[in-house]
Amino acid sequence: MKASFNDDWDEDESGLHSEINVTPFIDVVLVLLIVFMVAAPLATSVIPVQLPSITQVPSVVQPDEPLYVTLQKDHSLYIDDHLIEQAALRETLLRETKQNLETKILIKADSEIDYGIVIDLLNQIRMAGYRKIGLVGLQNSPNLAARGGGNHKTADTKNGPVVADGTLEGAGANMVGQEAATMSDAVNTHISGTSGMAFEP
């Protein structure tokens, strides 16, 4: 009788199946989810930043166009096509370039000009604050037009300006000599359609 009772107990015990109640766990997860959803927007740090307005017109980057300074053999000075006085060079450069000292300045000097005068002109432009300075030579062409009493030469539109390679022919002067050594800053005037030239100390 005793053995039969134990056998029945073992059979009943083996038939029991226990399951984990996940309802409290789901409740806790939902509560935490709600808490994080409410607290997340409040956790964003607020830093004062001036953001661009969509109503503002975006600034247009102007192309880096060079400014031409022409020195005739009669020592008359032109900035682009405008005749100026030597004393007004600095003021005119600042006005024409809108005080942008990064503007490229290209000098077109007559072949008969003494190169000491050209060096003086270079130094005046440097003293005005400009560092991107170069020399441009003009190819000889029957199409060269005279301006300002027949002394002002313009470049042949077919061949275009030619930037000197460091040695300018005429008057037996060499721009890489001691005079050019006074320019302490390297000048690079690489522009569209014109090869660059650099003066090195």
Backbone as a ProteinNet text record, in pm:
[ID]
protein_1_A
[PRIMARY]
MKASFNDDWDEDESGLHSEINVTPFIDVVLVLLIVFMVAAPLATSVIPVQLPSITQVPSVVQPDEPLYVTLQKDHSLYIDDHLIEQAALRETLLRETKQNLETKILIKADSEIDYGIVIDLLNQIRMAGYRKIGLVGLQNSPNLAARGGGNHKTADTKNGPVVADGTLEGAGANMVGQEAATMSDAVNTHISGTSGMAFEP
[TERTIARY]
84.1	0	87.4	192.1	282.1	355.4	398.3	469.5	379	254.5	159.5	137.8	136.4	117.5	235.5	353.5	472.3	476.3	434.9	433.3	335.9	219.1	120.9	173.8	246.4	302.9	406.9	487.7	589.8	526	419.5	352.5	289.2	227.9	166.6	273.2	388.9	494.6	556.6	569.8	627.3	533.3	407.6	310.9	296.1	362.1	351.9	441.7	393	468.1	455.8	567.2	567.4	615	554.3	589.5	619.4	713.1	750	642.4	601.5	502.3	575	559.8	630.3	548.9	432.1	348.2	414	470.2	538.6	658.2	727.8	842.9	798.7	688.8	636.6	592	529.8	486.5	605.7	712.5	831.5	892.6	900.7	957.7	875.6	744.5	658.5	673.4	684.4	702.7	835.5	942.3	1072	1069	998.8	989.1	920.2	812.4	740.7	829.1	902.4	990.5	1096.9	1160	1263.7	1206	1085.8	1023.3	993.2	956	925.8	1054.2	1156.6	1278.5	1375.1	1362.7	1459.4	1460.5	1346.3	1351.2	1408.9	1389.8	1440.2	1590.4	1648.8	1792.3	1875.9	1814.5	1888.8	1949.7	2081.8	2149.4	2116.2	2092	2057.2	2179.2	2239.5	2355.3	2314.2	2334.6	2295.3	2380.3	2317.4	2386	2303.3	2370.4	2302.5	2295.4	2181.3	2163.6	2127.6	2173.1	2138.9	1991.5	1935.5	1794.8	1778.4	1671.1	1648.6	1604.9	1569.7	1527.3	1646.1	1765.5	1882.8	1933.4	1978.6	2034.7	2178.2	2215.4	2353.2	2451.6	2564.6	2666.1	2728.4	2750.3	2808.6	2958.5	3036.1	3181.5	3226.8	3290.1	3335.9	3462.1	3474.9	3596.4	3718.3	3831.8	3954.9	4017	3966.6	4015	4135.3	4238.5	4354.9	4328.4	4408.6	4403.3	4531.3	4515.2	4629.7	4676.8	4806.1	4870.8	4966.8	4943.6	5022.9	5112	5240.3	5338.3	5394.2	5364.4	5411.5	5553.5	5615	5753	5765	5652.3	5654.5	5621	5622	5599.1	5454.4	5364.3	5222.5	5173.7	5084.1	5041.3	4892	4856.3	4716	4682.4	4562.4	4505.5	4386.1	4398.7	4306.7	4309.5	4201.2	4198	4195.7	4221.6	4208.5	4346.7	4371.3	4496.1	4491.9	4597.7	4602.5	4735.6	4742.3	4865.9	4946.7	5079.2	5165.7	5134	5104.3	5078.2	4949	4858.1	4728.5	4726.2	4843.2	4847.6	4788	4834	4786.7	4636	4589.5	4446.5	4362.6	4410.2	4334.2	4331.2	4444	4447.9	4349.6	4349.1	4257.8	4112.5	4084.3	3947.2	3905.3	3993.6	3958.9	3946.1	4025.9	4021.1	3929.5	3864	3776.7	3851.8	3977.6	4066.3	4090.9	4077.3	4109.1	4256.1	4340	4484	4525.8	4431.6	4462.6	4442.5	4404.2	4384.8	4518.3	4516.3	4637	4660.8	4781.2	4820.4	4920.4	4886.4	4975.4	5024.4	5155.3	5217	5257.2	5211.9	5251.4	5337.5	5468.5	5562.1	5616.9	5633.8	5691.5	5835.5	5875.6	6008.9	6119.9	6089.4	6191.1	6202.5	6118.6	6123	6245.1	6315.8	6426.1	6371.3	6437.4	6382.9	6394.2	6475.4	6473.2	6339.1	6277.2	6144.3	6040	6056.1	5962.3	5972.9	6096.4	6116.2	6052.3	6066.5	6002.7	5851.1	5794.4	5650.3	5610.4	5689.9	5662.7	5666.3	5765.4	5777	5660.9	5614.3	5498.8	5374.6	5357.2	5241.2	5255.1	5378.5	5401.3	5375.6	5418.1	5396.1	5248.1	5168.6	5023.4	4959.8	5036.5	4986	4960.4	4984.9	4958.3	5081.9	5059	5168.2	5163.7	5049.4	5037.1	5059	5185.5	5224.3	5301.1	5276.6	5347.7	5371.6	5460.9	5492.6	5438.8	5383.1	5325.6	5394.5	5441.4	5498	5396	5407.6	5315.3	5387	5325.4	5383.8	5375.6	5483	5483.5	5389.1	5300.3	5202.5	5162.8	5138.1	5091.8	4954.9	4884.6	4750.5	4752.2	4872.9	4879.3	4827	4735.9	4673.5	4740.2	4743.4	4801.9	4693.4	4729.3	4635	4712.8	4651.2	4716.7	4835	4814.1	4923.1	5010.2	4963.7	5035.8	5139.3	5146.5	5247.1	5191.3	5062.1	5001.5	4972.7	5039.8	5024.5	4922.2	4845.1	4748.9	4786.1	4750.8	4789.8	4707.7	4770.2	4699.7	4598.3	4473.1	4368.3	4379.9	4448.2	4464.9	4571.3	4684.2	4794.2	4784.2	4730.7	4711	4839.7	4829.2	4945.9	5038.5	5164.6	5264.6	5331.8	5324.9	5388.5	5535.7	5617.5	5762	5803.7	5909.8	5959.1	6066.1	6079.2	6178.3	6286.9	6308.6	6407	6337.5	6337.4	6272.1	6375.5	6350.8	6443.1	6425.7	6531	6525.6	6602	6678.2	6757	6863.2	6880.6	6985.8	6970.6	6845.8	6824.1	6768.7	6803.6	6757.7	6679.3	6548.9	6462.5	6492.9	6578.7	6611.7	6737.7	6788.8	6911.1	6888.4	6980.3	6975.6	6854.5	6806.4	6689.5	6567.5	6548.8	6433.5	6447.1	6569.4	6589.6	6535.1	6504.5	6448	6305.7	6244	6106.5	6112.3	6073.2	6093.4	5984.8	5872.5	5761.5	5750.9	5729.1	5707.3	5574.3	5573	5452.2	5412.7	5288.5	5239.3	5119.1	5125	5016.2	4960.4	4930.5	4871.3	4725.2	4691	4554.8	4510.4	4381	4325.4	4374.9	4436.4	4487	4623.5	4684.5	4814.5	4900.2	5020.5	5108.9	5154.7	5182.4	5220.7	5368.7	5402.7	5542.5	5560.1	5666.5	5690	5822.7	5823.4	5946.6	5987.6	6105.4	6151.4	6264.7	6272.8	6379.7	6516
-119.9	0	124.5	119.8	233	254.3	148.7	160.1	213.8	178.9	227.1	377.1	431.5	575.3	655	603.3	672.8	672.4	564.8	558.6	659.6	673.7	771.7	915	940.8	1075.4	1110.7	1013.7	1037.7	1065.3	995	1017.1	1156.1	1199.9	1333.3	1444.3	1424.3	1525.3	1540.3	1428.8	1435	1500.5	1508.5	1569.7	1719.2	1784.5	1928.3	2004.7	2118.3	2204.5	2348.9	2411.3	2550.1	2643.3	2761.3	2861.8	2994.3	3072.1	3202	3303.7	3378.5	3482.9	3609.6	3642.2	3756.1	3885	3880.1	4000.4	4114.4	4088.4	4198.7	4253.8	4163.1	4208.4	4301.4	4266.3	4351.1	4485.9	4484.6	4610.9	4703	4643.5	4723.8	4781.4	4699.7	4745.2	4859.1	4848.5	4953.4	5083.2	5071.4	5191.4	5259.9	5179	5236.9	5299.9	5236	5290.4	5425.8	5436.6	5564	5671.9	5633.6	5729.8	5782	5691.1	5733.5	5817.3	5784.7	5862.3	6004.5	6020.5	6153.6	6231.5	6161.4	6230.1	6257.8	6184.9	6201	6342	6402.3	6540	6640.4	6618.4	6710.3	6697.8	6585.4	6563.7	6631.4	6685.6	6752.5	6881.7	6895	7015.7	7133.3	7246.3	7366.8	7458	7474	7561	7673.9	7798	7909.8	7914.2	7892.1	7893.3	7975.7	8066.4	8146.8	8065.7	8005.6	7922	8007.9	7968.9	8046.9	8036.2	8145.9	8148.1	8107	8036.3	7990.5	8105.7	8219.2	8333.5	8414.5	8387.9	8462.8	8411.7	8504.4	8467.1	8422	8302.4	8256	8345.5	8368.4	8454.8	8386.9	8465.8	8414.7	8440.1	8333.9	8346.7	8407.5	8522.2	8589.7	8522.1	8512.2	8452.2	8537.5	8470.5	8539.2	8599.8	8716.5	8783	8870.7	8869	8953.9	9098.9	9187.2	9329.5	9364.4	9423.5	9454.8	9598.2	9612.9	9743.1	9757.5	9857.5	9876.4	9999.1	9980.2	10088.6	10112.3	10230.2	10263	10319.1	10328.2	10375.6	10523.4	10598.6	10738.4	10751.6	10636	10628.1	10655.6	10660.1	10672.8	10538.5	10544	10424.9	10402.8	10279.6	10242.2	10129.7	10135.3	10021.5	9975.4	9856	9808.5	9909.8	9978.2	10074.2	10219	10242.2	10376.6	10435.8	10553.6	10625	10686.3	10663	10715.4	10785.9	10861.5	10925.7	10828.9	10843.4	10757.2	10769.8	10892	10913.9	10848.4	10822.8	10764.5	10613.6	10550.3	10406.1	10325.8	10351.4	10274.6	10289.8	10414	10440.1	10373.9	10380.5	10322.4	10170.6	10109.7	9964	9916.6	9984	9944.8	9961.4	10065.8	10087.7	9983.9	9957	9863.5	9720	9684.1	9548.3	9536.9	9647.8	9649.4	9604.8	9647.7	9621.9	9473.2	9395	9252.5	9233.9	9216.1	9207	9075.1	8981.4	8854.7	8862.7	8979.7	8995.6	8982.1	8914.6	8899	9025.9	9077.7	9197.7	9157	9184.9	9154.7	9285.5	9298.2	9420.1	9397.1	9486.9	9485.7	9609.9	9589	9700.4	9701	9821.3	9835.4	9783.2	9724	9664.2	9767.5	9894.4	9999.5	10064	10020.1	10075.6	10020	10107.3	10062.4	9975.2	9862.7	9768.3	9815.3	9915.5	9975.9	10040.5	10100.1	10160.2	10051.7	9938.6	9827.4	9774.6	9763.8	9718.5	9815.7	9946.2	10045.7	10028.3	10000.3	9978.2	9853.6	9746.8	9624.7	9652.3	9728	9758.4	9844.4	9936.9	10018.4	9931.2	9834.7	9745.6	9658.2	9612.8	9532.2	9613.8	9738.8	9824.4	9852.1	9841.2	9857	9735	9625.6	9507.2	9387.4	9400	9290.3	9201.5	9070.3	8974.1	8889.9	8880.5	8800.4	8891.7	8906.2	9000.1	8924.5	8959.1	8895.1	8991.9	8952.9	9032.8	8962.9	9040.9	8986.6	9051.7	8969.7	9021.5	9011.4	9098.1	9098	9048.6	8955.1	8905.6	9013.4	9027.2	9123.4	9076.6	9164.2	9128.1	9252.8	9241.9	9359.4	9406.2	9324.7	9362.6	9444.3	9472.5	9550.2	9690.5	9733.7	9865	9966.7	10090.1	10198.3	10267	10304.6	10376.3	10479.6	10592.8	10696	10757.3	10807.3	10870.2	10771.4	10648.2	10548.9	10473	10493.9	10426	10309.2	10306.5	10202	10080.8	9968.3	9847.5	9754.7	9692	9593	9459.3	9351.7	9218.3	9173.4	9094.1	9031.9	8934.5	8951.8	8868.5	8724.7	8701.3	8564.5	8491.6	8560.1	8495.9	8511.1	8625.5	8647	8687.9	8725.3	8768.8	8652.9	8685.4	8584.9	8628.2	8543.5	8575.8	8541.5	8632.8	8612.4	8492.4	8425.6	8307.5	8340.5	8464.1	8506.2	8592.1	8583.4	8666.2	8744.7	8876	8959.6	9012.1	8992	9039.1	9189.8	9254.3	9398.4	9472.3	9570.9	9655.7	9575	9447.8	9365	9343.2	9340.2	9327.4	9190.2	9139.8	9008.7	9026.7	8986.3	9007.1	8910.6	8810.9	8717	8762.2	8879.8	8931.8	8988.9	9076.5	9131	9219.3	9285.6	9372	9288.9	9176.6	9092.1	9026.7	9014.2	8950.6	9034	9161.5	9245.5	9207.3	9131.8	9088.3	8961.3	8968.7	8859.4	8754.7	8785.1	8690.6	8626.7	8493.9	8425.7	8468	8496.8	8545.9	8446.2	8403.4	8305.5	8363.9	8375.6	8439.2	8345.5	8224.2	8128.5	8165.2	8205.6	8244.7	8167.7	8172.4	8101.2	8163.3	8081.1	8126.6	8190.7	8199.8	8263.7	8178.4	8145.5	8064.4	8145.7	8078.6	8148.6	8178.7	8279.4	8317.1	8348	8300.7	8323.5	8393	8496	8561.6	8502.3	8452.5	8391.4	8474	8479.5	8559.1	8498.3
0	0	0	76.9	86.2	-44.6	-105.9	-232.2	-340.2	-340.4	-440.3	-427.1	-306.4	-285.1	-340.9	-319.2	-370.2	-521.6	-580.3	-725.9	-784.5	-722	-770.1	-755.9	-647.4	-625.5	-731.4	-766.2	-868.5	-1003.6	-1034.8	-1161.2	-1167.3	-1053.1	-1051.5	-1061.6	-996.7	-996.9	-1135.5	-1204.2	-1337.7	-1437.4	-1405.6	-1495.7	-1478.1	-1378.4	-1354.6	-1451.9	-1510.5	-1601.8	-1553.6	-1517.8	-1468.9	-1580.5	-1598.6	-1697.5	-1628.3	-1688	-1631.5	-1667.3	-1569	-1590.4	-1639	-1768.6	-1828	-1822	-1766.9	-1762.3	-1684.3	-1564.1	-1494	-1573.5	-1641.9	-1721.2	-1834.8	-1902.3	-2010.2	-1955.4	-1837.8	-1776.7	-1748.7	-1695.1	-1664.5	-1792.7	-1898.9	-2025.2	-2084.1	-2080.3	-2133.9	-2055.5	-1922.8	-1840.9	-1875.4	-1886.9	-1922.8	-2062	-2154.8	-2289.3	-2289.6	-2213.5	-2205.6	-2142.7	-2037.7	-1971.2	-2068.1	-2144.2	-2239.3	-2353	-2398	-2505.1	-2460.5	-2335.5	-2283.8	-2254.7	-2204.5	-2161.5	-2276.1	-2386.8	-2496.2	-2554.6	-2586.5	-2639.2	-2540.2	-2412.7	-2311.6	-2293.6	-2335.6	-2316.9	-2423.9	-2528.7	-2635.4	-2582.8	-2598	-2549.8	-2641	-2581.4	-2655.4	-2659.4	-2778.8	-2797.7	-2890.5	-2851	-2938.5	-3065.2	-3179.5	-3308.4	-3405.6	-3476.2	-3577.3	-3706.2	-3731.7	-3849.5	-3969.9	-4087.5	-4207.5	-4240.3	-4283.8	-4320.8	-4465.9	-4493.8	-4631.3	-4720.6	-4658.8	-4739.7	-4790.3	-4734	-4775.2	-4909	-4991.8	-5121.7	-5101.2	-5146	-5127.7	-5201	-5134.5	-5194.5	-5315.4	-5419.1	-5542.6	-5539.4	-5556.3	-5556.2	-5688.6	-5679.6	-5798.9	-5852.3	-5982	-6037.1	-6005.6	-5989.6	-5953	-6078.3	-6118.3	-6238.5	-6203.9	-6286.6	-6259.2	-6296.6	-6240.4	-6272.7	-6348.5	-6466.1	-6551.1	-6526.7	-6503.6	-6490.2	-6608	-6692.7	-6814.2	-6799.9	-6828.1	-6821.1	-6961.1	-7017.4	-7151.5	-7147.1	-7265.4	-7270	-7236.7	-7244.4	-7201.1	-7052.7	-6981.8	-6837.4	-6798.5	-6894.1	-6859	-6806.1	-6709.7	-6636.5	-6654.8	-6686.7	-6703.9	-6607.1	-6551.5	-6480.4	-6561.4	-6617.2	-6720.2	-6835.7	-6862.4	-6973	-6925.9	-6797.1	-6741.4	-6712.7	-6768.2	-6743.3	-6603.6	-6525.3	-6388.9	-6366.9	-6257.9	-6217.7	-6130.7	-6136.1	-6055.8	-5906.8	-5863.1	-5721.3	-5675.1	-5768.4	-5732.7	-5751	-5767	-5793.8	-5679	-5557.5	-5442.3	-5424.8	-5427.5	-5407.8	-5516.6	-5640.2	-5750.8	-5741.9	-5704.9	-5690	-5583.8	-5470.2	-5362.4	-5404.2	-5482.4	-5527.1	-5631.5	-5727.2	-5833.9	-5782.7	-5684.2	-5629.2	-5508.3	-5472.9	-5355.7	-5230.2	-5221.1	-5107.3	-5085.6	-5191.5	-5184.8	-5221	-5119.9	-5141.7	-5204.2	-5220.7	-5286.9	-5438	-5488.1	-5632.2	-5705.2	-5818.4	-5899.2	-5980.7	-5972.7	-6046	-6154.4	-6279.8	-6391.4	-6453.3	-6466.4	-6519.1	-6664.1	-6751.3	-6892	-6916	-6924.9	-6941.2	-7083.4	-7138.2	-7271.4	-7271.9	-7384.1	-7391.8	-7383	-7409.4	-7404.5	-7266.8	-7172.8	-7037.5	-6964.7	-6893.1	-6809.3	-6697.1	-6672.1	-6575.8	-6431.9	-6407	-6274.4	-6245.7	-6348.8	-6332.5	-6309.3	-6379.1	-6358.5	-6216.3	-6165.4	-6027.8	-5929.7	-5955.5	-5868.9	-5868.5	-5986.3	-5994.1	-5916.4	-5929.2	-5852.5	-5702.7	-5658.9	-5516.5	-5467.8	-5550.6	-5512.3	-5493.4	-5582.5	-5570	-5446.1	-5419	-5298.7	-5172.7	-5172.8	-5056.5	-5034.8	-5140.9	-5126	-5061.4	-5048.8	-4980.1	-5069.4	-5198.1	-5291.4	-5303.5	-5310.9	-5319.3	-5446.5	-5509	-5631	-5751.8	-5787.4	-5892	-5999.5	-6124.8	-6234.5	-6347.6	-6438.6	-6556.2	-6679.9	-6770.1	-6892.5	-7011	-7105.7	-7229.5	-7340.8	-7440.4	-7553.3	-7677	-7746.5	-7869.8	-7977.4	-8054.4	-8163.8	-8273.5	-8314.6	-8416.1	-8492.2	-8622.7	-8698	-8655.4	-8576.3	-8532	-8404.1	-8349.5	-8226.8	-8253.2	-8169.1	-8187.6	-8097.7	-8144.5	-8065.7	-7986.3	-7863.3	-7777.6	-7698	-7674.2	-7593.5	-7665.5	-7788	-7861	-7934.5	-7951	-8027.8	-7948.8	-7817.7	-7738.6	-7659.9	-7640	-7557.4	-7643.9	-7615.5	-7695.3	-7632.4	-7717.4	-7670.7	-7729.6	-7659.2	-7702.4	-7820.5	-7905.4	-8016.3	-7959.6	-7993.5	-7936.5	-7980.6	-8090.3	-8137.7	-8057.4	-8037.7	-7967.5	-7816.7	-7772.4	-7630.5	-7560.6	-7431.5	-7356.1	-7324.8	-7310.2	-7276.3	-7147.5	-7045.7	-6918.6	-6927.3	-6879.7	-6888.4	-6806.3	-6852.3	-6783.1	-6681.1	-6646	-6548.3	-6609.5	-6740.8	-6809.3	-6918.5	-6909.8	-7008.5	-7106.6	-7235.7	-7336.8	-7356.7	-7393.6	-7416.5	-7309.3	-7348.4	-7257.1	-7184.7	-7223.4	-7165.4	-7017.1	-6968	-6823.8	-6792.2	-6677.8	-6632.2	-6503.7	-6506.8	-6390.4	-6277.8	-6301.5	-6195.5	-6122.7	-6158.4	-6099.2	-5961.5	-5923.2	-5788.7	-5767.3	-5872.7	-5856.4	-5820.8	-5890.1	-5860.4	-5725.3	-5673.4	-5543.5	-5430	-5454.9	-5349.5	-5316.8	-5403.6	-5377.1	-5294.2	-5167.2	-5073.5	-5077.3	-5139.8	-5141.5	-5278.1	-5277.2	-5404.7	-5461.1	-5591	-5655.7	-5761.7	-5756.9	-5853.8	-5923.2	-6053	-6126.3	-6231.2	-6190.2	-6283.4	-6306.5	-6426.3	-6458.4	-6579.5	-6604.2	-6717.6	-6847	-6930.5	-7058.2	-7052.2	-6933.3	-6918.7	-6828.1	-6871.9	-6789.6	-6670.9	-6557.4	-6435.6	-6430.2	-6348	-6327.6	-6181.5	-6122.8	-5981	-5962.1	-5878.2	-5837.9	-5705.2	-5694.8	-5571.7	-5514.6	-5380.9	-5318.6	-5345.7
[MASK]
+++++++++++++++++++++++++++++++++++++++++++++++++++++++++++++++++++++++++++++++++++++++++++++++++++++++++++++++++++++++++++++++++++++++++++++++++++++++++++++++++++++++++++++++++++++++++++++++++++++++++

